[in-house]
Structure formats: C-alpha cells, structure tokens
Amino acid sequence: MNRTEFVIATAIILLAAFAMGWFAHWLLHRFTRVAGGDMAEMDRLAQSLHEAEELRDQALAYLEQREAELMNQISQTEAELKAAMGGLRDARHEAEEMRAYIERMHANG
C-alpha cells in the first residue's frame, strides 16, 4: 500500500466515521426531542383527560339528581291522575244517579 492509497483509505474511514457519528447524533437528537415533546404532550393530554372525567362525573351526578326529581314528579302526577280518575268515576256515577232520579221524578209527576 503506497502513500496515496493510505491517504484515500484513511479519508474514507474518517468520512464513514463522521457520517455514522452524524447519523447517531441526529437519531439520538430526534428521539430525545420527540420524547421530551411527547412528555409535555402526555402531561397536557392527561390533564385534559382528568378534566373531562371530572366533567363527566359532574354530568352523571346531575343526571342522577334530575332523574330522581323527574321520577318523583311522575309518581306525584300518577297519584294525582289516579285521584282525578277516581273523582271522575264518582262524578259520573253521581251524574247517572241524578239522571235516574230525574227520570223517575218525570215519570211519577
């Protein structure tokens, strides 16, 4: 191996070492930058998820409370309806008795 071949071989080896070092640096920088960015993003997403879960829990509590109120109103309305239907039934029965009484009075008189 003469001097020119030695210089060329050394230059190729140094260029390859530089390229591998540059690629390793770029790769390491890319992964650490993404990981750091991902951690900030993950923290932000975790906070958003936590807030969303709190809102969901509040909404569920409100819905349960509202459902209980509406069920109570339905129960009261059904009770009032039964009372009204009973009163209507009694009024119809009384009206029939009055019609029968009036018809008997007209028949006798």
Buried (B, 14 or more C-beta within 10 A) or exposed (E): EEEEEEEEEEEEEEEEEEEEEEEEEEEEEEEEEEEEEEEEEEEEEEEEEEEEEEEEEEEEEEEEEEEEEEEEEEEEEEEEEEEEEEEEEEEEEEEEEEEEEEEEEEEEE
